[in-house]
C-alpha cells in the first residue's frame, strides 16, 4: 500500500456487497455471528437520515483507479448519542475493522480520525469505544490516538 493513497468516505447504499465481507471478518475476529436480519437492519439504518448510525469506509485509490475509489480496506461504524453530562452528543465508535493485509499501514488510524472529524462536525464532545483486553494490535493503535480513562464495563444480557 506504499504507493497508494487512501480515501475515507461514507459508504453508499449500493456498496453493501463490498461492506459485508469486512463486517463478517469483524464478527469472526470477535467470535460472534450476527443474524442476517440484524445485518440487513443495520445496513438500512446507516442509510436512514433519521438514524444516528453511520458507516465510513477506507478505500485504496491506486493510480490504475484514477479518481475513482478502489478496493475497500476498512470500515468503521459509529453512533451519536445523548449524554446527561453535555448538551451535545457523544459518539460511540462501535466497530472498526481493516482487512488483514492493510493492518499497520494507517488505515485504522485514518478511519478513527475520520470519526473524530465527523463527530466534531456533529457537535460531539467525546468519541469513545471498547475493545477486548486481548486485542493487543488494536490497543497499540488506540493507545496512540486516544486516552484510556480506566473505566470497567459491566453488563447483563437480557
N, C-alpha and C positions, 0 to 999 in steps of 0.2 A: 504494500500500500504506500510505499515511499514516494512514488511518482503520481499518486492520485490525490485529488482534493476531495473534501467531504462537503456534502450538502445536508443540512438538518432542516427538516420542514414537517408540517402536519401531513399525515398520510391521507390520501384521498379515498373516498368511498370505494372506488374501483381498484384499490390496491390490497384488498383483503387477501388475495392469493399469495402475495409477497409477504404479508404480515404473519399469516398463520404458521408457517414453519418456525419462525422465531418465537412465536407465542408458545408453540408446542415444545420448543427447546427450553424455554424458561420453565415450563411446567416440569419437564424431565429433570432439570437441574435441581429443583426443589422436591422432586419425588411426589408430585401431585398430578391428578388428571381432572381437569375442569370439564364438566359435561358440555356437549355440543350446544345445547340450548343456551347455556350461560355465555359461552364464547360468542354465539350469534348476537345475544342481547348486549354484550359488552361492545362488540363492534358497532352495533346500531347506536348505542349511547355516545360513542366517540363522535358520531356524525349528527347528533341531535343538538341543535343550538340551545335547547332548554336544559341540557345536562351539563354539569360541571366537570365532566370527564373528558380527557384529551389524550391523543396519541401523537408522538413525533417519531420520525424515522431518520436514521443517518444513512446516507447513500454514498457510495463511491462514485465519483464522477471522473472517469479517466478520459484521456484525450480522444479515444475512439467514441466516447459517448457524446462528444461535442457539448452543447449547452444543456442537453437533456440529462436527467438523473439516470444513474446506472443501478448497480446491484445494491440491495438493502443489506446493510452491515449491522444495524442495531435498531432497537425500539425502546421507547420509554413511555409509560403510562403515568398520568398524574391527575389528581383530583383536587379541585379547590373546595375548601370547606370553611364554615364559620368557626369562630373561636369565641369563648367567653372572655378572653383576655385582650382582644383587639377589636377595633371597629371594622377593619378589613379582614379578608380571608387569610387562611394559612394554605399551604399547598402540601399535599401528601404525594410524594413520589412513590407510586405503588409498585411498579415493575420496571426493571431495567435489564435488558439482555442484549449481548452482542454475539455475533457468530464467532466461533472459536478462533478462526484464522485471523480475525481482526483485533483480538484482545492484546492489550499492551501497546496499542498504536493510537490511542487518543480518542477512540470512538465513544467509549463510555463517558469520558470527561466532556466531550462535545455535547452529548445528549443531556448530561446533568446541567451544563452551562446554559443550554437552550431552555431547560425547565426553569432555571433561575431567571432568565430574561423574560419568559412568558409570564411567570408568577409576578415579577415586579411590574410588568405592564398591567396585570390584573389587580394591582394594589395589595398583593400579599406581602406580609412582613416576615414570613418564615417558610422555608422549604424543609421538610423532614421526611425521613424514611427509616425502614427497618431492614435488617439483614440477619442471616443466621451467623452465630458466632464462628462457625466453621467455614464461612465464605472468605477465606484469607486473601485471595486475589482481589475480590471486590473491596474488602476492607482496606487494602493498601491504597487503593484509589480514594475511597471515601475519607480516609484519614487526611488526605491532601486537599480535599475540596470542601470539607465541612468540619464542624465541631461535633464531638461526641459528648452529650450532656450527662451521661451516667444514669439515665432512667432505665428501669427494668420493665419489660412488658408483662402484664398479666392478662389472661383471657379465659373465658369459659365459652366453649362451643355450645350453641343452642340448637 
